[in-house]
């Protein structure tokens, strides 16, 4: 695993991406363990193709970070901002939702 870690500052930088979907919709997807990457594959692929080298490095760090650690960062983000999407992503019940979608991103790479 990489020495670098994702922090709240990294999450804060991309807050707009986390809040694209309303929290109730994100929670519905999480409850159903929906594969959002597959649903939006072409959009995500296009976005990934336009990433800078620094963004690609951060993505690699995210993809190699333990889900529990990612959820801990989401919890920190929720505690600081009270943005409900972070609360949804921090919920341990939705661990497999996060894992499955990150695995799908890995497959795209």
Secondary structure as GFF3:
##gff-version 3
##sequence-region A 1 109
A	DSSP	alpha_helix	8	13	.	.	.	ID=ss1
A	DSSP	alpha_helix	15	18	.	.	.	ID=ss2
A	DSSP	alpha_helix	23	31	.	.	.	ID=ss3
A	DSSP	alpha_helix	36	39	.	.	.	ID=ss4
A	DSSP	alpha_helix	41	49	.	.	.	ID=ss5
A	DSSP	alpha_helix	53	64	.	.	.	ID=ss6
A	DSSP	alpha_helix	67	81	.	.	.	ID=ss7
A	DSSP	alpha_helix	84	90	.	.	.	ID=ss8
A	DSSP	three_ten_helix	92	94	.	.	.	ID=ss9
A	DSSP	alpha_helix	95	108	.	.	.	ID=ss10
###
